Amino acid sequence: MPSQVLKAGTRPPWVGLAAAVWVQIAAGNAYNFPLYSTLLKSVLGFNQQQVTLLGVANDIGESVGILPGIACNKIPPWALLLVGTVCCFLGYGVIWLAVSQTVTGLPYWLLFLTLCIATNSNAWFGTAVLVTNMRNFPLSRGTVAGILKGYVGISAAVYTVVYSLVLEQSALKLLLFLTLGLPVLSVAMMYFVRPCTPASGEDSSEHAHFLFTQAFSVLLAFYLVTITVLGDVVSLSDALSYVLVAIMVILLLSPLAIPIKMTFYPSNTRSLATPDDSSDNFGVLESDTTQTDPLLTPSSSAANLGSFYESEYGSDVEILLALGEGAVKKKRRPKRGEDFKFREAIIKADFWLLWLVYFLGVGTGVTVLNNLSQIGVSLGCNDTTILLSLFSFCNFVGRLGSGALSEHFVRSKATPRTVWMLCAHVIMILSFLLYVLPFTGTLYAATALLGICYGIQYSVMVPTTSELFGLKHFGVIYSFMGLGNPIGAFLFSALLAGYVYDAEASKQGSSTCLGPDCFRLTFLVLAGVCGLGAILSVILTIRIRPVYQMLYAGGSFRLPQSSNH
C-alpha cells in the first residue's frame, strides 16, 4: 500500500559537516563571558556575586535547549539557525547598549534576561547541527560528536585570537562583534546544514575523511594556542595580525576539502537508504510507491519496515504497512538502545544516573570557567587571556580525544563510553586540589587538566544518550541532559563560589579578593562533588555494559529495531 516518508537529500553529508564546524564556532559564544565580565563589573558597578549570577545566566541560556530539542523534529535546521540568529542579535545587542552606556539605567534583571537570550542562541545553533549530523552519520556517532563538540571547545581560543589580534583587546568591540558578526555567520550557513542521505560507513574513504578532519582540527588548536602566546609575548603589527587571522580562517575551512575532493573524484558508496536520486528534497513529505529498496522484500515484516523509516528519517508520520491479515502488532515499551520518547526515557534509572554524572562533572567545571578571570587575579595571574586560551585548547583536546578514544574502545571491546566520564571525575578531583595550592605554576596545570575533563564530560554524554535512548527523539532528551550545566552553575558558582569570594574580599576591605583563600573552600567542596560523581559513574557503567555488548557485538554498531510500531 502507498506510504509517506520524510525523504532526506541525496548528496553526501560532508558539506553539512563542514558548515557545522562554523556554526559550532558561533555556538561557543558563551565562553566569552570571562573576557567581558570585568567590564561589566567596572562599568555597571556590580560586585562579584552579581557578576557570578550573570555567569549563571550565561550558562542557563547556553544549556536550556528544551525548545530547540522539541522543535528539531518539527521544523527544518535552517529555521532553528534563524531563531538562534535572532536570539544572538537581540541579546548581545542589549548588553552592548548597556556597557557602551548608549542606554543607561537598565535594571539588573533585564541584563540577566538578555544574557540568557543571547547565549540561548548556542542551544539553537548546537541542536540544529548536532542532531542533523548525528542522523547523517548514525554509525559514527562518537566520532561526529567528538568533532563537533571539539570545535565548540576550541571556539574560546578562536574568540581569544580575534579579541587580541583584531579587536585590540576591547571587550566593548567583542560584544559588538557577537551582536553583528555571529548572526551574519549563521545566516550564511543556513543553506548548507540540512538532512542528507545517512552515511553507511561502508565507504573505505570515510575513515580517512574523519581522520583528515580530526587532524586539521588538532592543527588548528595548536596554531591558536601558539599565536595567542605569541601575541602576549611580542608586539605584532596590524598587517601580521591580519595574516595570522587569515591562516586561522583557512584552517577552519579545511573540512570543506572533503566534499570538494568527492566532487572531483567521486567514489561508489552505498548508503543506509537509497532514496530517489532524481531530486534533492530536504524535509519534504512525498508519496513513494515505486521506489526500489533492498528492505522492501516479501520477507520484511511491518515492524522492521516501520522501525527502519522511523529511525533513519525521524519522521513523525505514522507508517502502517500491512503485509497480510494480523500484521499489526501491539505496542510494547522500548528497551535500552531503542528509540525512546522523552516521557519513556525520563522514568528510567539510567537516564537520571547519566544526568547526575554529567551534572556533577560540568557543574563543577563551569564554576571554574565562570570565575576564571577572578581565580587568575587572586593567584597572581593578571592576564587571563592565556588562561582562557589554555582552558579552550584542553577543552578541545578532551572533546575530540574522548570522541575518538571512546569510539575505538566501544567498537573493539564494547566498552561503555561512561568509563571515560569516570576517568574525568577522578582527574578533576586532582585538578581542584591543585587549585588549592598557592602557586601560579599549579594554576596552569590545574586549568589544563580541568579543561580536558570538562571536554570529556560534554563529548561523551552526547553519543551515550543516543545509544541508550535512540536518535528519533534525541534532540529533546539531549537538551534535557544539558540542564545539568546551568543548575550546576547556579549551585556551585553563584551560591558557593560567589559568596565565598565576596566574604573573603570583605575581610580584606576591598572589592577584589587576593590570595588562595578566595576560592580554597570552593575548590575543596568541588573536589568532594567530583568524588560523588566518580561513584555514580561506576554504578552507571556497570548497569549499561550489557547494552553496549548488545549494540556493538562483532565490533560494529547495529541499529536496533524501534519498539514504537
ChimeraX attribute file (.defattr): number of C-alpha atoms within 10 A of each C-alpha:
attribute: neighborCount
match mode: 1-to-1
recipient: residues
	/A:1	7
	/A:2	10
	/A:3	13
	/A:4	16
	/A:5	20
	/A:6	20
	/A:7	27
	/A:8	24
	/A:9	21
	/A:10	21
	/A:11	16
	/A:12	19
	/A:13	23
	/A:14	26
	/A:15	19
	/A:16	25
	/A:17	29
	/A:18	23
	/A:19	23
	/A:20	30
	/A:21	26
	/A:22	22
	/A:23	28
	/A:24	27
	/A:25	27
	/A:26	29
	/A:27	31
	/A:28	26
	/A:29	23
	/A:30	24
	/A:31	25
	/A:32	22
	/A:33	25
	/A:34	20
	/A:35	24
	/A:36	17
	/A:37	21
	/A:38	17
	/A:39	17
	/A:40	21
	/A:41	15
	/A:42	11
	/A:43	12
	/A:44	16
	/A:45	11
	/A:46	17
	/A:47	15
	/A:48	25
	/A:49	20
	/A:50	18
	/A:51	22
	/A:52	24
	/A:53	19
	/A:54	25
	/A:55	28
	/A:56	28
	/A:57	25
	/A:58	28
	/A:59	31
	/A:60	27
	/A:61	25
	/A:62	29
	/A:63	27
	/A:64	25
	/A:65	27
	/A:66	20
	/A:67	16
	/A:68	27
	/A:69	24
	/A:70	18
	/A:71	19
	/A:72	23
	/A:73	18
	/A:74	14
	/A:75	13
	/A:76	19
	/A:77	26
	/A:78	20
	/A:79	16
	/A:80	24
	/A:81	28
	/A:82	18
	/A:83	15
	/A:84	29
	/A:85	26
	/A:86	15
	/A:87	25
	/A:88	30
	/A:89	22
	/A:90	17
	/A:91	23
	/A:92	25
	/A:93	20
	/A:94	21
	/A:95	24
	/A:96	22
	/A:97	16
	/A:98	19
	/A:99	20
	/A:100	16
	/A:101	13
	/A:102	9
	/A:103	12
	/A:104	11
	/A:105	8
	/A:106	14
	/A:107	9
	/A:108	13
	/A:109	10
	/A:110	12
	/A:111	18
	/A:112	21
	/A:113	16
	/A:114	23
	/A:115	30
	/A:116	27
	/A:117	24
	/A:118	29
	/A:119	29
	/A:120	31
	/A:121	34
	/A:122	30
	/A:123	26
	/A:124	30
	/A:125	27
	/A:126	29
	/A:127	30
	/A:128	30
	/A:129	28
	/A:130	23
	/A:131	25
	/A:132	23
	/A:133	27
	/A:134	25
	/A:135	25
	/A:136	28
	/A:137	23
	/A:138	22
	/A:139	20
	/A:140	24
	/A:141	23
	/A:142	29
	/A:143	28
	/A:144	27
	/A:145	27
	/A:146	31
	/A:147	28
	/A:148	28
	/A:149	31
	/A:150	34
	/A:151	34
	/A:152	29
	/A:153	33
	/A:154	32
	/A:155	30
	/A:156	30
	/A:157	32
	/A:158	27
	/A:159	25
	/A:160	26
	/A:161	26
	/A:162	20
	/A:163	20
	/A:164	19
	/A:165	22
	/A:166	17
	/A:167	16
	/A:168	13
	/A:169	17
	/A:170	14
	/A:171	23
	/A:172	18
	/A:173	16
	/A:174	24
	/A:175	23
	/A:176	18
	/A:177	20
	/A:178	22
	/A:179	24
	/A:180	16
	/A:181	15
	/A:182	23
	/A:183	21
	/A:184	13
	/A:185	15
	/A:186	24
	/A:187	15
	/A:188	13
	/A:189	19
	/A:190	21
	/A:191	12
	/A:192	17
	/A:193	25
	/A:194	25
	/A:195	27
	/A:196	26
	/A:197	24
	/A:198	26
	/A:199	23
	/A:200	17
	/A:201	18
	/A:202	13
	/A:203	14
	/A:204	10
	/A:205	13
	/A:206	17
	/A:207	13
	/A:208	12
	/A:209	16
	/A:210	18
	/A:211	14
	/A:212	16
	/A:213	19
	/A:214	21
	/A:215	12
	/A:216	16
	/A:217	24
	/A:218	20
	/A:219	12
	/A:220	24
	/A:221	26
	/A:222	13
	/A:223	16
	/A:224	27
	/A:225	21
	/A:226	13
	/A:227	19
	/A:228	22
	/A:229	15
	/A:230	12
	/A:231	17
	/A:232	15
	/A:233	9
	/A:234	8
	/A:235	9
	/A:236	13
	/A:237	10
	/A:238	12
	/A:239	8
	/A:240	11
	/A:241	18
	/A:242	15
	/A:243	11
	/A:244	16
	/A:245	18
	/A:246	12
	/A:247	13
	/A:248	19
	/A:249	14
	/A:250	11
	/A:251	17
	/A:252	20
	/A:253	15
	/A:254	16
	/A:255	25
	/A:256	18
	/A:257	16
	/A:258	19
	/A:259	20
	/A:260	13
	/A:261	10
	/A:262	13
	/A:263	11
	/A:264	8
	/A:265	8
	/A:266	10
	/A:267	11
	/A:268	6
	/A:269	14
	/A:270	14
	/A:271	16
	/A:272	17
	/A:273	20
	/A:274	16
	/A:275	19
	/A:276	17
	/A:277	10
	/A:278	7
	/A:279	10
	/A:280	15
	/A:281	18
	/A:282	16
	/A:283	20
	/A:284	13
	/A:285	14
	/A:286	12
	/A:287	13
	/A:288	14
	/A:289	10
	/A:290	8
	/A:291	10
	/A:292	12
	/A:293	11
	/A:294	8
	/A:295	13
	/A:296	12
	/A:297	10
	/A:298	7
	/A:299	8
	/A:300	12
	/A:301	18
	/A:302	20
	/A:303	20
	/A:304	17
	/A:305	20
	/A:306	19
	/A:307	21
	/A:308	19
	/A:309	20
	/A:310	24
	/A:311	22
	/A:312	21
	/A:313	22
	/A:314	20
	/A:315	19
	/A:316	12
	/A:317	13
	/A:318	14
	/A:319	19
	/A:320	17
	/A:321	17
	/A:322	13
	/A:323	14
	/A:324	9
	/A:325	6
	/A:326	7
	/A:327	13
	/A:328	15
	/A:329	9
	/A:330	8
	/A:331	9
	/A:332	10
	/A:333	13
	/A:334	18
	/A:335	15
	/A:336	21
	/A:337	24
	/A:338	24
	/A:339	28
	/A:340	25
	/A:341	19
	/A:342	17
	/A:343	9
	/A:344	13
	/A:345	20
	/A:346	14
	/A:347	10
	/A:348	11
	/A:349	12
	/A:350	20
	/A:351	18
	/A:352	15
	/A:353	18
	/A:354	20
	/A:355	20
	/A:356	18
	/A:357	27
	/A:358	27
	/A:359	23
	/A:360	25
	/A:361	32
	/A:362	25
	/A:363	28
	/A:364	27
	/A:365	27
	/A:366	25
	/A:367	29
	/A:368	25
	/A:369	25
	/A:370	28
	/A:371	23
	/A:372	21
	/A:373	23
	/A:374	25
	/A:375	25
	/A:376	21
	/A:377	16
	/A:378	21
	/A:379	23
	/A:380	16
	/A:381	18
	/A:382	14
	/A:383	12
	/A:384	17
	/A:385	25
	/A:386	19
	/A:387	21
	/A:388	25
	/A:389	26
	/A:390	25
	/A:391	28
	/A:392	32
	/A:393	30
	/A:394	26
	/A:395	33
	/A:396	33
	/A:397	26
	/A:398	28
	/A:399	32
	/A:400	31
	/A:401	22
	/A:402	29
	/A:403	32
	/A:404	22
	/A:405	15
	/A:406	25
	/A:407	23
	/A:408	16
	/A:409	14
	/A:410	22
	/A:411	19
	/A:412	14
	/A:413	14
	/A:414	24
	/A:415	21
	/A:416	25
	/A:417	26
	/A:418	26
	/A:419	17
	/A:420	23
	/A:421	30
	/A:422	26
	/A:423	16
	/A:424	25
	/A:425	30
	/A:426	19
	/A:427	20
	/A:428	29
	/A:429	21
	/A:430	15
	/A:431	23
	/A:432	27
	/A:433	16
	/A:434	20
	/A:435	26
	/A:436	20
	/A:437	15
	/A:438	16
	/A:439	14
	/A:440	14
	/A:441	13
	/A:442	17
	/A:443	22
	/A:444	19
	/A:445	15
	/A:446	21
	/A:447	27
	/A:448	23
	/A:449	23
	/A:450	29
	/A:451	29
	/A:452	26
	/A:453	31
	/A:454	30
	/A:455	33
	/A:456	34
	/A:457	28
	/A:458	26
	/A:459	34
	/A:460	28
	/A:461	24
	/A:462	26
	/A:463	27
	/A:464	21
	/A:465	20
	/A:466	25
	/A:467	23
	/A:468	21
	/A:469	26
	/A:470	25
	/A:471	27
	/A:472	24
	/A:473	22
	/A:474	30
	/A:475	25
	/A:476	23
	/A:477	27
	/A:478	25
	/A:479	21
	/A:480	19
	/A:481	23
	/A:482	26
	/A:483	22
	/A:484	23
	/A:485	26
	/A:486	26
	/A:487	20
	/A:488	24
	/A:489	31
	/A:490	24
	/A:491	15
	/A:492	26
	/A:493	29
	/A:494	24
	/A:495	14
	/A:496	20
	/A:497	29
	/A:498	24
	/A:499	20
	/A:500	20
	/A:501	26
	/A:502	19
	/A:503	16
	/A:504	19
	/A:505	19
	/A:506	12
	/A:507	10
	/A:508	12
	/A:509	10
	/A:510	11
	/A:511	16
	/A:512	17
	/A:513	24
	/A:514	20
	/A:515	17
	/A:516	17
	/A:517	17
	/A:518	25
	/A:519	26
	/A:520	19
	/A:521	15
	/A:522	24
	/A:523	24
	/A:524	15
	/A:525	16
	/A:526	25
	/A:527	21
	/A:528	13
	/A:529	19
	/A:530	27
	/A:531	20
	/A:532	17
	/A:533	23
	/A:534	25
	/A:535	14
	/A:536	17
	/A:537	25
	/A:538	16
	/A:539	13
	/A:540	22
	/A:541	22
	/A:542	12
	/A:543	14
	/A:544	19
	/A:545	15
	/A:546	14
	/A:547	17
	/A:548	23
	/A:549	17
	/A:550	15
	/A:551	22
	/A:552	18
	/A:553	16
	/A:554	13
	/A:555	15
	/A:556	15
	/A:557	19
	/A:558	14
	/A:559	18
	/A:560	19
	/A:561	21
	/A:562	25
	/A:563	18
	/A:564	18
	/A:565	19
